[in-house]
Every structure is written in C-alpha cells, then in structure tokens.
Amino acid sequence: MLNAETKERVEIFNGINQQLEGDLPKIYQLVEQENLEREENDKIALKKIQEESKKSKEAINQYKKNREESESNILDMLKDLVNKIKMQIDDERNDREQSENLLVGLLDDASIKICQIAKV
C-alpha cells in the first residue's frame, strides 16, 4: 500500500514535471515577447517625447526670434520718430531765426528812417 501510494505520487509528480517542462518554454517565450514589446513601446514613447521636445524648442526659438524682430522694429520706429521730431525742431528753429532776422532788419530800417526824419 505504501509502495502503491509512493508510486502514485511519483506518477503525479512526473505528470506535473512533464507538464511544467512543456509549459516553461512557452512561459519563457511569452516573457521574452512581453519584454520585447515593452522595450519597443518604450522606444516609441521616447521618440514621441523627443519629437515633442524638439517641437517645443523650435516654437520657443521662433517666439524669441519674433519677439526680437518686434523689439528691433519698435526701436527703429522710435529712432525714426526721434529723428523726425529733431528735424521739426530744427525747421522751427530756422523759421524762428529767419523771422527774428527779418524783424531785426525791419526794426533797423525803421530806426534809420526815424533817425533821418528826426534830423530833418
């Protein structure tokens, strides 16, 4: 009876062992396949992250370029405005000086005539 029970257990053990020997390579193969799929998914995710990072850097660089161009344009416009104002001030100064010279000339002529009339 003990021999029969031992023999039965050995047969069960051998059956389980044979089943495991058949299933273990499949399990190892599935694990390897899962690892490969995970690595491939990781590579795809990394590639997407790198692409998004590159797009973000390009967008930031474009924003900086646009801002610098805008600042440069504003600075140029301000310089032009300052130059126009300086030219207007110079033109008004010249007009005022010409008017003053004309008035001084008229006053000189008038004073000369008054002096001539007073001598007469």
Backbone as XML, in Angstrom:
<?xml version="1.0"?>
<chain id="A" units="angstrom">
  <residue number="1" name="MET">
    <atom name="N" x="0.799" y="-1.164" z="0.000"/>
    <atom name="CA" x="0.000" y="0.000" z="0.000"/>
    <atom name="C" x="0.870" y="1.266" z="0.000"/>
  </residue>
  <residue number="2" name="LEU">
    <atom name="N" x="1.924" y="1.269" z="0.777"/>
    <atom name="CA" x="2.837" y="2.397" z="0.794"/>
    <atom name="C" x="3.532" y="2.519" z="-0.550"/>
  </residue>
  <residue number="3" name="ASN">
    <atom name="N" x="3.914" y="1.389" z="-1.108"/>
    <atom name="CA" x="4.543" y="1.392" z="-2.428"/>
    <atom name="C" x="3.583" y="1.915" z="-3.479"/>
  </residue>
  <residue number="4" name="ALA">
    <atom name="N" x="2.344" y="1.535" z="-3.385"/>
    <atom name="CA" x="1.349" y="1.973" z="-4.358"/>
    <atom name="C" x="1.137" y="3.474" z="-4.231"/>
  </residue>
  <residue number="5" name="GLU">
    <atom name="N" x="1.075" y="3.928" z="-2.994"/>
    <atom name="CA" x="0.880" y="5.359" z="-2.771"/>
    <atom name="C" x="2.098" y="6.138" z="-3.254"/>
  </residue>
  <residue number="6" name="THR">
    <atom name="N" x="3.290" y="5.666" z="-2.969"/>
    <atom name="CA" x="4.516" y="6.309" z="-3.433"/>
    <atom name="C" x="4.570" y="6.291" z="-4.942"/>
  </residue>
  <residue number="7" name="LYS">
    <atom name="N" x="4.214" y="5.144" z="-5.519"/>
    <atom name="CA" x="4.234" y="5.019" z="-6.966"/>
    <atom name="C" x="3.243" y="6.011" z="-7.581"/>
  </residue>
  <residue number="8" name="GLU">
    <atom name="N" x="2.074" y="6.139" z="-6.958"/>
    <atom name="CA" x="1.059" y="7.064" z="-7.467"/>
    <atom name="C" x="1.558" y="8.501" z="-7.370"/>
  </residue>
  <residue number="9" name="ARG">
    <atom name="N" x="2.212" y="8.827" z="-6.265"/>
    <atom name="CA" x="2.749" y="10.189" z="-6.091"/>
    <atom name="C" x="3.869" y="10.460" z="-7.085"/>
  </residue>
  <residue number="10" name="VAL">
    <atom name="N" x="4.698" y="9.463" z="-7.325"/>
    <atom name="CA" x="5.779" y="9.627" z="-8.300"/>
    <atom name="C" x="5.177" y="9.873" z="-9.679"/>
  </residue>
  <residue number="11" name="GLU">
    <atom name="N" x="4.121" y="9.132" z="-10.008"/>
    <atom name="CA" x="3.477" y="9.317" z="-11.309"/>
    <atom name="C" x="2.859" y="10.712" z="-11.416"/>
  </residue>
  <residue number="12" name="ILE">
    <atom name="N" x="2.216" y="11.151" z="-10.336"/>
    <atom name="CA" x="1.643" y="12.512" z="-10.327"/>
    <atom name="C" x="2.757" y="13.537" z="-10.475"/>
  </residue>
  <residue number="13" name="PHE">
    <atom name="N" x="3.833" y="13.352" z="-9.711"/>
    <atom name="CA" x="4.981" y="14.258" z="-9.797"/>
    <atom name="C" x="5.548" y="14.286" z="-11.207"/>
  </residue>
  <residue number="14" name="ASN">
    <atom name="N" x="5.717" y="13.089" z="-11.802"/>
    <atom name="CA" x="6.241" y="13.012" z="-13.170"/>
    <atom name="C" x="5.299" y="13.696" z="-14.157"/>
  </residue>
  <residue number="15" name="GLY">
    <atom name="N" x="3.980" y="13.544" z="-13.944"/>
    <atom name="CA" x="2.999" y="14.207" z="-14.818"/>
    <atom name="C" x="3.100" y="15.721" z="-14.711"/>
  </residue>
  <residue number="16" name="ILE">
    <atom name="N" x="3.187" y="16.189" z="-13.465"/>
    <atom name="CA" x="3.327" y="17.641" z="-13.241"/>
    <atom name="C" x="4.642" y="18.132" z="-13.834"/>
  </residue>
  <residue number="17" name="ASN">
    <atom name="N" x="5.702" y="17.375" z="-13.628"/>
    <atom name="CA" x="7.020" y="17.740" z="-14.145"/>
    <atom name="C" x="6.994" y="17.822" z="-15.673"/>
  </residue>
  <residue number="18" name="GLN">
    <atom name="N" x="6.351" y="16.839" z="-16.319"/>
    <atom name="CA" x="6.263" y="16.844" z="-17.785"/>
    <atom name="C" x="5.436" y="18.039" z="-18.264"/>
  </residue>
  <residue number="19" name="GLN">
    <atom name="N" x="4.358" y="18.318" z="-17.547"/>
    <atom name="CA" x="3.516" y="19.451" z="-17.933"/>
    <atom name="C" x="4.301" y="20.752" z="-17.786"/>
  </residue>
  <residue number="20" name="LEU">
    <atom name="N" x="5.041" y="20.887" z="-16.676"/>
    <atom name="CA" x="5.864" y="22.089" z="-16.472"/>
    <atom name="C" x="6.948" y="22.199" z="-17.531"/>
  </residue>
  <residue number="21" name="GLU">
    <atom name="N" x="7.578" y="21.083" z="-17.859"/>
    <atom name="CA" x="8.612" y="21.110" z="-18.894"/>
    <atom name="C" x="8.035" y="21.549" z="-20.234"/>
  </residue>
  <residue number="22" name="GLY">
    <atom name="N" x="6.781" y="21.226" z="-20.481"/>
    <atom name="CA" x="6.137" y="21.660" z="-21.721"/>
    <atom name="C" x="5.706" y="23.116" z="-21.652"/>
  </residue>
  <residue number="23" name="ASP">
    <atom name="N" x="5.275" y="23.571" z="-20.455"/>
    <atom name="CA" x="4.759" y="24.933" z="-20.305"/>
    <atom name="C" x="5.858" y="25.970" z="-20.069"/>
  </residue>
  <residue number="24" name="LEU">
    <atom name="N" x="6.942" y="25.595" z="-19.405"/>
    <atom name="CA" x="8.004" y="26.563" z="-19.086"/>
    <atom name="C" x="8.605" y="27.225" z="-20.326"/>
  </residue>
  <residue number="25" name="PRO">
    <atom name="N" x="8.933" y="26.510" z="-21.382"/>
    <atom name="CA" x="9.451" y="27.201" z="-22.562"/>
    <atom name="C" x="8.440" y="28.198" z="-23.137"/>
  </residue>
  <residue number="26" name="LYS">
    <atom name="N" x="7.160" y="27.833" z="-23.090"/>
    <atom name="CA" x="6.128" y="28.760" z="-23.572"/>
    <atom name="C" x="6.082" y="30.005" z="-22.691"/>
  </residue>
  <residue number="27" name="ILE">
    <atom name="N" x="6.186" y="29.786" z="-21.371"/>
    <atom name="CA" x="6.175" y="30.920" z="-20.438"/>
    <atom name="C" x="7.398" y="31.803" z="-20.673"/>
  </residue>
  <residue number="28" name="TYR">
    <atom name="N" x="8.581" y="31.185" z="-20.819"/>
    <atom name="CA" x="9.797" y="31.964" z="-21.100"/>
    <atom name="C" x="9.646" y="32.738" z="-22.406"/>
  </residue>
  <residue number="29" name="GLN">
    <atom name="N" x="9.057" y="32.098" z="-23.398"/>
    <atom name="CA" x="8.861" y="32.754" z="-24.693"/>
    <atom name="C" x="7.900" y="33.938" z="-24.543"/>
  </residue>
  <residue number="30" name="LEU">
    <atom name="N" x="6.807" y="33.760" z="-23.791"/>
    <atom name="CA" x="5.857" y="34.853" z="-23.558"/>
    <atom name="C" x="6.510" y="36.006" z="-22.798"/>
  </residue>
  <residue number="31" name="VAL">
    <atom name="N" x="7.313" y="35.658" z="-21.785"/>
    <atom name="CA" x="8.011" y="36.699" z="-21.014"/>
    <atom name="C" x="8.969" y="37.465" z="-21.924"/>
  </residue>
  <residue number="32" name="GLU">
    <atom name="N" x="9.707" y="36.761" z="-22.759"/>
    <atom name="CA" x="10.645" y="37.406" z="-23.685"/>
    <atom name="C" x="9.888" y="38.295" z="-24.669"/>
  </residue>
  <residue number="33" name="GLN">
    <atom name="N" x="8.765" y="37.791" z="-25.166"/>
    <atom name="CA" x="7.959" y="38.575" z="-26.102"/>
    <atom name="C" x="7.416" y="39.833" z="-25.416"/>
  </residue>
  <residue number="34" name="GLU">
    <atom name="N" x="6.954" y="39.703" z="-24.188"/>
    <atom name="CA" x="6.471" y="40.857" z="-23.420"/>
    <atom name="C" x="7.593" y="41.874" z="-23.217"/>
  </residue>
  <residue number="35" name="ASN">
    <atom name="N" x="8.798" y="41.387" z="-22.910"/>
    <atom name="CA" x="9.945" y="42.283" z="-22.738"/>
    <atom name="C" x="10.246" y="43.032" z="-24.026"/>
  </residue>
  <residue number="36" name="LEU">
    <atom name="N" x="10.228" y="42.324" z="-25.150"/>
    <atom name="CA" x="10.488" y="42.971" z="-26.438"/>
    <atom name="C" x="9.421" y="44.011" z="-26.756"/>
  </residue>
  <residue number="37" name="GLU">
    <atom name="N" x="8.155" y="43.670" z="-26.511"/>
    <atom name="CA" x="7.072" y="44.623" z="-26.752"/>
    <atom name="C" x="7.203" y="45.843" z="-25.847"/>
  </residue>
  <residue number="38" name="ARG">
    <atom name="N" x="7.553" y="45.607" z="-24.584"/>
    <atom name="CA" x="7.733" y="46.722" z="-23.649"/>
    <atom name="C" x="8.874" y="47.620" z="-24.104"/>
  </residue>
  <residue number="39" name="GLU">
    <atom name="N" x="9.985" y="47.019" z="-24.520"/>
    <atom name="CA" x="11.125" y="47.804" z="-24.999"/>
    <atom name="C" x="10.743" y="48.593" z="-26.246"/>
  </residue>
  <residue number="40" name="GLU">
    <atom name="N" x="9.987" y="47.983" z="-27.140"/>
    <atom name="CA" x="9.552" y="48.674" z="-28.355"/>
    <atom name="C" x="8.622" y="49.838" z="-28.002"/>
  </residue>
  <residue number="41" name="ASN">
    <atom name="N" x="7.702" y="49.596" z="-27.078"/>
    <atom name="CA" x="6.806" y="50.669" z="-26.632"/>
    <atom name="C" x="7.586" y="51.794" z="-25.956"/>
  </residue>
  <residue number="42" name="ASP">
    <atom name="N" x="8.603" y="51.431" z="-25.177"/>
    <atom name="CA" x="9.453" y="52.443" z="-24.547"/>
    <atom name="C" x="10.181" y="53.270" z="-25.600"/>
  </residue>
  <residue number="43" name="LYS">
    <atom name="N" x="10.678" y="52.609" z="-26.644"/>
    <atom name="CA" x="11.374" y="53.328" z="-27.723"/>
    <atom name="C" x="10.421" y="54.279" z="-28.435"/>
  </residue>
  <residue number="44" name="ILE">
    <atom name="N" x="9.204" y="53.806" z="-28.694"/>
    <atom name="CA" x="8.209" y="54.654" z="-29.360"/>
    <atom name="C" x="7.867" y="55.860" z="-28.486"/>
  </residue>
  <residue number="45" name="ALA">
    <atom name="N" x="7.663" y="55.620" z="-27.190"/>
    <atom name="CA" x="7.345" y="56.711" z="-26.266"/>
    <atom name="C" x="8.497" y="57.705" z="-26.192"/>
  </residue>
  <residue number="46" name="LEU">
    <atom name="N" x="9.724" y="57.203" z="-26.125"/>
    <atom name="CA" x="10.894" y="58.076" z="-26.072"/>
    <atom name="C" x="11.000" y="58.909" z="-27.342"/>
  </residue>
  <residue number="47" name="LYS">
    <atom name="N" x="10.752" y="58.289" z="-28.478"/>
    <atom name="CA" x="10.809" y="59.008" z="-29.754"/>
    <atom name="C" x="9.760" y="60.122" z="-29.793"/>
  </residue>
  <residue number="48" name="LYS">
    <atom name="N" x="8.543" y="59.826" z="-29.319"/>
    <atom name="CA" x="7.490" y="60.842" z="-29.282"/>
    <atom name="C" x="7.876" y="61.989" z="-28.355"/>
  </residue>
  <residue number="49" name="ILE">
    <atom name="N" x="8.445" y="61.651" z="-27.207"/>
    <atom name="CA" x="8.869" y="62.688" z="-26.258"/>
    <atom name="C" x="9.950" y="63.563" z="-26.885"/>
  </residue>
  <residue number="50" name="GLN">
    <atom name="N" x="10.903" y="62.948" z="-27.580"/>
    <atom name="CA" x="11.969" y="63.711" z="-28.228"/>
    <atom name="C" x="11.398" y="64.612" z="-29.319"/>
  </residue>
  <residue number="51" name="GLU">
    <atom name="N" x="10.435" y="64.102" z="-30.085"/>
    <atom name="CA" x="9.819" y="64.911" z="-31.138"/>
    <atom name="C" x="9.074" y="66.100" z="-30.540"/>
  </residue>
  <residue number="52" name="GLU">
    <atom name="N" x="8.321" y="65.858" z="-29.471"/>
    <atom name="CA" x="7.589" y="66.940" z="-28.819"/>
    <atom name="C" x="8.554" y="67.957" z="-28.217"/>
  </residue>
  <residue number="53" name="SER">
    <atom name="N" x="9.638" y="67.470" z="-27.654"/>
    <atom name="CA" x="10.649" y="68.365" z="-27.097"/>
    <atom name="C" x="11.257" y="69.231" z="-28.198"/>
  </residue>
  <residue number="54" name="LYS">
    <atom name="N" x="11.539" y="68.609" z="-29.334"/>
    <atom name="CA" x="12.102" y="69.351" z="-30.465"/>
    <atom name="C" x="11.112" y="70.404" z="-30.957"/>
  </residue>
  <residue number="55" name="LYS">
    <atom name="N" x="9.832" y="70.029" z="-31.059"/>
    <atom name="CA" x="8.811" y="70.986" z="-31.489"/>
    <atom name="C" x="8.713" y="72.144" z="-30.507"/>
  </residue>
  <residue number="56" name="SER">
    <atom name="N" x="8.783" y="71.834" z="-29.219"/>
    <atom name="CA" x="8.708" y="72.881" z="-28.200"/>
    <atom name="C" x="9.897" y="73.830" z="-28.311"/>
  </residue>
  <residue number="57" name="LYS">
    <atom name="N" x="11.091" y="73.269" z="-28.500"/>
    <atom name="CA" x="12.285" y="74.109" z="-28.643"/>
    <atom name="C" x="12.178" y="74.987" z="-29.877"/>
  </residue>
  <residue number="58" name="GLU">
    <atom name="N" x="11.679" y="74.423" z="-30.980"/>
    <atom name="CA" x="11.515" y="75.203" z="-32.207"/>
    <atom name="C" x="10.500" y="76.324" z="-31.997"/>
  </residue>
  <residue number="59" name="ALA">
    <atom name="N" x="9.410" y="76.017" z="-31.304"/>
    <atom name="CA" x="8.394" y="77.035" z="-31.034"/>
    <atom name="C" x="8.963" y="78.148" z="-30.158"/>
  </residue>
  <residue number="60" name="ILE">
    <atom name="N" x="9.741" y="77.770" z="-29.155"/>
    <atom name="CA" x="10.364" y="78.768" z="-28.276"/>
    <atom name="C" x="11.338" y="79.629" z="-29.067"/>
  </residue>
  <residue number="61" name="ASN">
    <atom name="N" x="12.155" y="79.003" z="-29.907"/>
    <atom name="CA" x="13.109" y="79.763" z="-30.715"/>
    <atom name="C" x="12.391" y="80.699" z="-31.679"/>
  </residue>
  <residue number="62" name="GLN">
    <atom name="N" x="11.286" y="80.245" z="-32.277"/>
    <atom name="CA" x="10.516" y="81.095" z="-33.183"/>
    <atom name="C" x="9.912" y="82.264" z="-32.421"/>
  </residue>
  <residue number="63" name="TYR">
    <atom name="N" x="9.404" y="81.989" z="-31.215"/>
    <atom name="CA" x="8.850" y="83.056" z="-30.386"/>
    <atom name="C" x="9.929" y="84.099" z="-30.065"/>
  </residue>
  <residue number="64" name="LYS">
    <atom name="N" x="11.121" y="83.620" z="-29.677"/>
    <atom name="CA" x="12.224" y="84.543" z="-29.373"/>
    <atom name="C" x="12.586" y="85.375" z="-30.594"/>
  </residue>
  <residue number="65" name="LYS">
    <atom name="N" x="12.665" y="84.712" z="-31.750"/>
    <atom name="CA" x="13.013" y="85.410" z="-32.991"/>
    <atom name="C" x="11.970" y="86.479" z="-33.302"/>
  </residue>
  <residue number="66" name="ASN">
    <atom name="N" x="10.689" y="86.118" z="-33.194"/>
    <atom name="CA" x="9.621" y="87.083" z="-33.461"/>
    <atom name="C" x="9.668" y="88.247" z="-32.482"/>
  </residue>
  <residue number="67" name="ARG">
    <atom name="N" x="9.912" y="87.943" z="-31.204"/>
    <atom name="CA" x="9.986" y="88.997" z="-30.199"/>
    <atom name="C" x="11.157" y="89.937" z="-30.488"/>
  </residue>
  <residue number="68" name="GLU">
    <atom name="N" x="12.316" y="89.362" z="-30.834"/>
    <atom name="CA" x="13.485" y="90.188" z="-31.133"/>
    <atom name="C" x="13.240" y="91.050" z="-32.366"/>
  </residue>
  <residue number="69" name="GLU">
    <atom name="N" x="12.580" y="90.482" z="-33.378"/>
    <atom name="CA" x="12.256" y="91.268" z="-34.571"/>
    <atom name="C" x="11.298" y="92.402" z="-34.221"/>
  </residue>
  <residue number="70" name="SER">
    <atom name="N" x="10.309" y="92.105" z="-33.387"/>
    <atom name="CA" x="9.351" y="93.136" z="-32.970"/>
    <atom name="C" x="10.057" y="94.237" z="-32.189"/>
  </residue>
  <residue number="71" name="GLU">
    <atom name="N" x="10.928" y="93.833" z="-31.272"/>
    <atom name="CA" x="11.675" y="94.825" z="-30.497"/>
    <atom name="C" x="12.542" y="95.676" z="-31.408"/>
  </residue>
  <residue number="72" name="SER">
    <atom name="N" x="13.171" y="95.046" z="-32.378"/>
    <atom name="CA" x="14.017" y="95.776" z="-33.319"/>
    <atom name="C" x="13.182" y="96.752" z="-34.144"/>
  </residue>
  <residue number="73" name="ASN">
    <atom name="N" x="12.012" y="96.294" z="-34.598"/>
    <atom name="CA" x="11.132" y="97.172" z="-35.375"/>
    <atom name="C" x="10.659" y="98.354" z="-34.542"/>
  </residue>
  <residue number="74" name="ILE">
    <atom name="N" x="10.299" y="98.094" z="-33.283"/>
    <atom name="CA" x="9.861" y="99.180" z="-32.404"/>
    <atom name="C" x="11.002" y="100.165" z="-32.184"/>
  </residue>
  <residue number="75" name="LEU">
    <atom name="N" x="12.210" y="99.647" z="-31.964"/>
    <atom name="CA" x="13.365" y="100.518" z="-31.766"/>
    <atom name="C" x="13.617" y="101.368" z="-33.009"/>
  </residue>
  <residue number="76" name="ASP">
    <atom name="N" x="13.531" y="100.761" z="-34.186"/>
    <atom name="CA" x="13.711" y="101.513" z="-35.435"/>
    <atom name="C" x="12.638" y="102.589" z="-35.585"/>
  </residue>
  <residue number="77" name="MET">
    <atom name="N" x="11.400" y="102.242" z="-35.236"/>
    <atom name="CA" x="10.317" y="103.228" z="-35.329"/>
    <atom name="C" x="10.560" y="104.387" z="-34.364"/>
  </residue>
  <residue number="78" name="LEU">
    <atom name="N" x="11.026" y="104.068" z="-33.160"/>
    <atom name="CA" x="11.317" y="105.124" z="-32.187"/>
    <atom name="C" x="12.460" y="106.019" z="-32.666"/>
  </residue>
  <residue number="79" name="LYS">
    <atom name="N" x="13.489" y="105.404" z="-33.256"/>
    <atom name="CA" x="14.599" y="106.194" z="-33.795"/>
    <atom name="C" x="14.108" y="107.119" z="-34.901"/>
  </residue>
  <residue number="80" name="ASP">
    <atom name="N" x="13.263" y="106.596" z="-35.789"/>
    <atom name="CA" x="12.702" y="107.424" z="-36.860"/>
    <atom name="C" x="11.877" y="108.570" z="-36.284"/>
  </residue>
  <residue number="81" name="LEU">
    <atom name="N" x="11.081" y="108.271" z="-35.260"/>
    <atom name="CA" x="10.260" y="109.295" z="-34.629"/>
    <atom name="C" x="11.134" y="110.380" z="-34.004"/>
  </residue>
  <residue number="82" name="VAL">
    <atom name="N" x="12.184" y="109.971" z="-33.303"/>
    <atom name="CA" x="13.102" y="110.941" z="-32.688"/>
    <atom name="C" x="13.750" y="111.805" z="-33.768"/>
  </residue>
  <residue number="83" name="ASN">
    <atom name="N" x="14.183" y="111.187" z="-34.862"/>
    <atom name="CA" x="14.800" y="111.952" z="-35.953"/>
    <atom name="C" x="13.812" y="112.929" z="-36.574"/>
  </residue>
  <residue number="84" name="LYS">
    <atom name="N" x="12.561" y="112.517" z="-36.764"/>
    <atom name="CA" x="11.551" y="113.422" z="-37.325"/>
    <atom name="C" x="11.295" y="114.592" z="-36.393"/>
  </residue>
  <residue number="85" name="ILE">
    <atom name="N" x="11.211" y="114.301" z="-35.089"/>
    <atom name="CA" x="10.989" y="115.376" z="-34.116"/>
    <atom name="C" x="12.173" y="116.337" z="-34.117"/>
  </residue>
  <residue number="86" name="LYS">
    <atom name="N" x="13.398" y="115.800" z="-34.174"/>
    <atom name="CA" x="14.585" y="116.665" z="-34.232"/>
    <atom name="C" x="14.548" y="117.537" z="-35.479"/>
  </residue>
  <residue number="87" name="MET">
    <atom name="N" x="14.166" y="116.949" z="-36.610"/>
    <atom name="CA" x="14.090" y="117.721" z="-37.856"/>
    <atom name="C" x="13.029" y="118.815" z="-37.744"/>
  </residue>
  <residue number="88" name="GLN">
    <atom name="N" x="11.877" y="118.497" z="-37.141"/>
    <atom name="CA" x="10.833" y="119.507" z="-36.965"/>
    <atom name="C" x="11.312" y="120.627" z="-36.048"/>
  </residue>
  <residue number="89" name="ILE">
    <atom name="N" x="12.003" y="120.257" z="-34.973"/>
    <atom name="CA" x="12.541" y="121.275" z="-34.056"/>
    <atom name="C" x="13.547" y="122.152" z="-34.789"/>
  </residue>
  <residue number="90" name="ASP">
    <atom name="N" x="14.446" y="121.538" z="-35.567"/>
    <atom name="CA" x="15.431" y="122.313" z="-36.333"/>
    <atom name="C" x="14.740" y="123.217" z="-37.348"/>
  </residue>
  <residue number="91" name="ASP">
    <atom name="N" x="13.730" y="122.704" z="-38.036"/>
    <atom name="CA" x="12.995" y="123.525" z="-39.009"/>
    <atom name="C" x="12.318" y="124.706" z="-38.325"/>
  </residue>
  <residue number="92" name="GLU">
    <atom name="N" x="11.695" y="124.465" z="-37.174"/>
    <atom name="CA" x="11.035" y="125.559" z="-36.459"/>
    <atom name="C" x="12.055" y="126.567" z="-35.937"/>
  </residue>
  <residue number="93" name="ARG">
    <atom name="N" x="13.208" y="126.064" z="-35.477"/>
    <atom name="CA" x="14.268" y="126.966" z="-35.010"/>
    <atom name="C" x="14.745" y="127.847" z="-36.168"/>
  </residue>
  <residue number="94" name="ASN">
    <atom name="N" x="14.961" y="127.247" z="-37.326"/>
    <atom name="CA" x="15.397" y="128.017" z="-38.500"/>
    <atom name="C" x="14.335" y="129.032" z="-38.909"/>
  </residue>
  <residue number="95" name="ASP">
    <atom name="N" x="13.064" y="128.631" z="-38.898"/>
    <atom name="CA" x="11.980" y="129.568" z="-39.229"/>
    <atom name="C" x="11.950" y="130.729" z="-38.236"/>
  </residue>
  <residue number="96" name="ARG">
    <atom name="N" x="12.103" y="130.410" z="-36.955"/>
    <atom name="CA" x="12.088" y="131.446" z="-35.919"/>
    <atom name="C" x="13.281" y="132.392" z="-36.098"/>
  </residue>
  <residue number="97" name="GLU">
    <atom name="N" x="14.461" y="131.838" z="-36.388"/>
    <atom name="CA" x="15.653" y="132.674" z="-36.591"/>
    <atom name="C" x="15.468" y="133.570" z="-37.812"/>
  </residue>
  <residue number="98" name="GLN">
    <atom name="N" x="14.891" y="133.037" z="-38.869"/>
    <atom name="CA" x="14.645" y="133.857" z="-40.059"/>
    <atom name="C" x="13.649" y="134.971" z="-39.751"/>
  </residue>
  <residue number="99" name="SER">
    <atom name="N" x="12.601" y="134.630" z="-38.985"/>
    <atom name="CA" x="11.610" y="135.651" z="-38.607"/>
    <atom name="C" x="12.255" y="136.714" z="-37.729"/>
  </residue>
  <residue number="100" name="GLU">
    <atom name="N" x="13.089" y="136.275" z="-36.777"/>
    <atom name="CA" x="13.781" y="137.231" z="-35.909"/>
    <atom name="C" x="14.691" y="138.136" z="-36.738"/>
  </residue>
  <residue number="101" name="ASN">
    <atom name="N" x="15.453" y="137.545" z="-37.654"/>
    <atom name="CA" x="16.349" y="138.345" z="-38.504"/>
    <atom name="C" x="15.560" y="139.333" z="-39.354"/>
  </residue>
  <residue number="102" name="LEU">
    <atom name="N" x="14.419" y="138.899" z="-39.867"/>
    <atom name="CA" x="13.584" y="139.786" z="-40.668"/>
    <atom name="C" x="13.057" y="140.930" z="-39.816"/>
  </residue>
  <residue number="103" name="LEU">
    <atom name="N" x="12.581" y="140.605" z="-38.592"/>
    <atom name="CA" x="12.080" y="141.646" z="-37.695"/>
    <atom name="C" x="13.197" y="142.602" z="-37.278"/>
  </residue>
  <residue number="104" name="VAL">
    <atom name="N" x="14.383" y="142.062" z="-36.989"/>
    <atom name="CA" x="15.517" y="142.922" z="-36.621"/>
    <atom name="C" x="15.863" y="143.834" z="-37.796"/>
  </residue>
  <residue number="105" name="GLY">
    <atom name="N" x="15.847" y="143.270" z="-38.990"/>
    <atom name="CA" x="16.128" y="144.081" z="-40.178"/>
    <atom name="C" x="15.089" y="145.173" z="-40.361"/>
  </residue>
  <residue number="106" name="LEU">
    <atom name="N" x="13.824" y="144.840" z="-40.168"/>
    <atom name="CA" x="12.763" y="145.848" z="-40.288"/>
    <atom name="C" x="12.902" y="146.916" z="-39.208"/>
  </residue>
  <residue number="107" name="LEU">
    <atom name="N" x="13.227" y="146.486" z="-37.973"/>
    <atom name="CA" x="13.422" y="147.461" z="-36.893"/>
    <atom name="C" x="14.619" y="148.368" z="-37.180"/>
  </residue>
  <residue number="108" name="ASP">
    <atom name="N" x="15.695" y="147.800" z="-37.730"/>
    <atom name="CA" x="16.861" y="148.615" z="-38.093"/>
    <atom name="C" x="16.476" y="149.636" z="-39.154"/>
  </residue>
  <residue number="109" name="ASP">
    <atom name="N" x="15.763" y="149.172" z="-40.178"/>
    <atom name="CA" x="15.330" y="150.085" z="-41.243"/>
    <atom name="C" x="14.423" y="151.173" z="-40.671"/>
  </residue>
  <residue number="110" name="ALA">
    <atom name="N" x="13.516" y="150.776" z="-39.783"/>
    <atom name="CA" x="12.591" y="151.749" z="-39.195"/>
    <atom name="C" x="13.348" y="152.746" z="-38.326"/>
  </residue>
  <residue number="111" name="SER">
    <atom name="N" x="14.316" y="152.257" z="-37.547"/>
    <atom name="CA" x="15.067" y="153.182" z="-36.688"/>
    <atom name="C" x="15.915" y="154.135" z="-37.521"/>
  </residue>
  <residue number="112" name="ILE">
    <atom name="N" x="16.468" y="153.639" z="-38.636"/>
    <atom name="CA" x="17.257" y="154.514" z="-39.517"/>
    <atom name="C" x="16.362" y="155.594" z="-40.100"/>
  </residue>
  <residue number="113" name="LYS">
    <atom name="N" x="15.176" y="155.227" z="-40.527"/>
    <atom name="CA" x="14.241" y="156.200" z="-41.112"/>
    <atom name="C" x="13.787" y="157.192" z="-40.064"/>
  </residue>
  <residue number="114" name="ILE">
    <atom name="N" x="13.564" y="156.704" z="-38.826"/>
    <atom name="CA" x="13.147" y="157.608" z="-37.757"/>
    <atom name="C" x="14.271" y="158.597" z="-37.461"/>
  </residue>
  <residue number="115" name="CYS">
    <atom name="N" x="15.494" y="158.105" z="-37.452"/>
    <atom name="CA" x="16.634" y="158.988" z="-37.203"/>
    <atom name="C" x="16.773" y="160.019" z="-38.324"/>
  </residue>
  <residue number="116" name="GLN">
    <atom name="N" x="16.548" y="159.595" z="-39.544"/>
    <atom name="CA" x="16.651" y="160.512" z="-40.682"/>
    <atom name="C" x="15.549" y="161.561" z="-40.620"/>
  </residue>
  <residue number="117" name="ILE">
    <atom name="N" x="14.373" y="161.140" z="-40.225"/>
    <atom name="CA" x="13.258" y="162.078" z="-40.133"/>
    <atom name="C" x="13.510" y="163.037" z="-38.971"/>
  </residue>
  <residue number="118" name="ALA">
    <atom name="N" x="14.061" y="162.532" z="-37.894"/>
    <atom name="CA" x="14.316" y="163.374" z="-36.733"/>
    <atom name="C" x="15.390" y="164.415" z="-37.043"/>
  </residue>
  <residue number="119" name="LYS">
    <atom name="N" x="16.316" y="164.127" z="-37.931"/>
    <atom name="CA" x="17.381" y="165.065" z="-38.295"/>
    <atom name="C" x="16.844" y="166.130" z="-39.228"/>
  </residue>
  <residue number="120" name="VAL">
    <atom name="N" x="15.833" y="165.811" z="-39.881"/>
    <atom name="CA" x="15.336" y="166.775" z="-40.847"/>
    <atom name="C" x="14.648" y="167.897" z="-40.182"/>
  </residue>
</chain>
